[in-house]
């Protein structure tokens, strides 16, 4: 497999490991920690999907302007911080502020996933595409499962060590840890070349096949 594919797989695994715990931890925090109803919790977390929808119309211009490497590096840092941000939420935090932060976090998280998925297959040859797709799917499911496990274990250990049960304060360490995993996803992306995926993003035109054949001839 091309180096770009391997780099994206490792970076995506780390990032999804952090992000994968969010759909488990955040609703639990809102319902158990803050005493919200399932409807209230679902209405708030839905903001993440709205942020992802906004991202769909802005991803291409962002990638064309900044390139895959810059986006994956800086966006991993930003999105990782938003993954950890619920650690600072308290029952006194205004609901409007929570919704706004979740919406913005959903934008950056979706931008990272879209960028990774687009770049992963940029250099994969057609005959290896099926194998690459299978490997990517397995890595996605594995990282999401491990992320939920890490969040759940951290939450349980914090509740036992503090002796206070499953309260709002017990969620902070879990969010910080999974946010850390999302942030360190930046490490493999630092290994990408500066022009990685430029043909896909449109930063440079795809080479003319006739020209390529002449150069090779």
Secondary structure, DSSP 8 states (H G I E B T S, - for coil): --HHHHHHHHHHHHHHHHHTTHHHHHHHIIIIIT---HHHHHHHHTHHHHHHHHHHTTHHHHHHHH-HHHHHHHHHHHHHHHHHHGGG--TTS-HHHHHHHHHHHHHHHHHHHHHHHHHHTTT--GGGHHHHHHHHHHHHHHHHHHHHHHHHHHHHHHHHHHSS-S-GGGGHHHHHHHHHHHHTTHHHHTTS-TTTTHHHHTSS----HHHHHHHH-
